[in-house]
Amino acid sequence: MRQPDRIIRLNTVLDRTGLSRSTIYRKITEGTFPPQIRISVNGAGWRESDIDRWVANPVTWRPGSGRDLNGV
């Protein structure tokens, strides 16, 4: 059975990627970094699997790569 994907917050993303906050948001705008997902009215995070795929190969990462048709 497949494990559910964890949602990680900004500080964890900063630690794992070594990028600054402003670089992460610039890359999201450029489409070269996984976008955030809404987890509450005032909260957002990233799917851990998206960040893991980006860390493994940031040059070839593209939105939706490694996901099935349902976006999971």
C-alpha contacts under 8 A as a table, 3 or more apart, distances in Angstrom:
res1	aa1	res2	aa2	distance
5	D	47	R	6.30
5	D	48	E	6.33
5	D	49	S	6.62
6	R	47	R	5.99
6	R	48	E	5.50
6	R	49	S	7.83
7	I	45	G	5.80
7	I	46	W	5.40
7	I	47	R	4.79
7	I	48	E	5.80
8	I	12	T	6.28
8	I	13	V	7.00
8	I	45	G	5.37
8	I	46	W	5.30
8	I	47	R	6.35
8	I	48	E	5.99
9	R	12	T	5.65
9	R	13	V	6.44
9	R	44	A	7.12
9	R	45	G	4.67
9	R	46	W	6.44
10	L	13	V	4.98
10	L	14	L	6.07
10	L	21	R	7.97
10	L	45	G	6.63
10	L	46	W	7.88
11	N	14	L	5.06
11	N	15	D	6.26
12	T	15	D	5.08
12	T	16	R	6.16
13	V	16	R	5.17
13	V	17	T	5.99
13	V	46	W	7.90
13	V	51	I	7.27
14	L	17	T	5.46
14	L	18	G	5.58
14	L	19	L	5.71
14	L	20	S	6.44
14	L	21	R	6.93
15	D	18	G	5.58
15	D	19	L	7.86
16	R	55	V	7.63
17	T	55	V	6.37
19	L	23	T	6.16
19	L	24	I	6.43
20	S	23	T	5.19
20	S	24	I	6.32
21	R	24	I	5.24
21	R	25	Y	6.47
22	S	25	Y	5.28
22	S	26	R	6.09
23	T	26	R	5.02
23	T	27	K	6.03
24	I	27	K	5.18
24	I	28	I	6.22
24	I	33	F	6.97
25	Y	28	I	5.00
25	Y	29	T	6.32
26	R	29	T	5.15
26	R	30	E	6.28
27	K	30	E	4.88
27	K	31	G	6.03
27	K	32	T	5.12
27	K	33	F	5.23
28	I	31	G	5.04
28	I	32	T	5.96
28	I	33	F	4.85
28	I	34	P	6.28
28	I	35	P	5.60
29	T	32	T	7.75
30	E	33	F	7.76
31	G	34	P	7.51
31	G	62	R	7.42
31	G	63	P	7.10
32	T	58	P	7.87
32	T	61	W	6.75
32	T	62	R	6.46
32	T	63	P	7.64
33	F	54	W	7.07
33	F	58	P	7.92
33	F	61	W	7.41
33	F	62	R	7.64
33	F	63	P	7.65
34	P	46	W	7.42
34	P	50	D	6.20
34	P	51	I	6.87
34	P	54	W	7.52
34	P	63	P	6.47
35	P	46	W	7.03
36	Q	44	A	6.07
36	Q	45	G	5.27
36	Q	46	W	4.96
36	Q	47	R	7.85
37	I	44	A	5.49
37	I	45	G	5.55
37	I	46	W	5.95
37	I	47	R	7.68
38	R	41	V	7.45
38	R	43	G	6.21
38	R	44	A	4.43
38	R	45	G	6.66
39	I	42	N	8.00
39	I	43	G	5.50
39	I	44	A	5.09
39	I	45	G	6.79
40	S	43	G	4.87
40	S	44	A	6.75
46	W	50	D	7.18
46	W	51	I	7.16
47	R	50	D	5.36
47	R	51	I	6.68
48	E	51	I	5.24
48	E	52	D	6.12
49	S	52	D	4.96
49	S	53	R	6.14
50	D	53	R	5.23
50	D	54	W	6.23
51	I	54	W	4.99
51	I	55	V	6.07
52	D	55	V	5.16
52	D	56	A	6.14
53	R	56	A	5.10
53	R	57	N	6.40
53	R	58	P	7.73
53	R	61	W	7.24
54	W	57	N	5.35
54	W	58	P	4.72
54	W	61	W	5.73
55	V	58	P	5.73
57	N	60	T	5.99
57	N	61	W	6.25
58	P	61	W	5.29
61	W	65	S	6.96
62	R	65	S	5.63
64	G	67	R	5.66
64	G	71	G	7.05
67	R	70	N	7.62
67	R	71	G	5.52
67	R	72	V	5.55
68	D	71	G	5.54
68	D	72	V	5.85
69	L	72	V	7.53
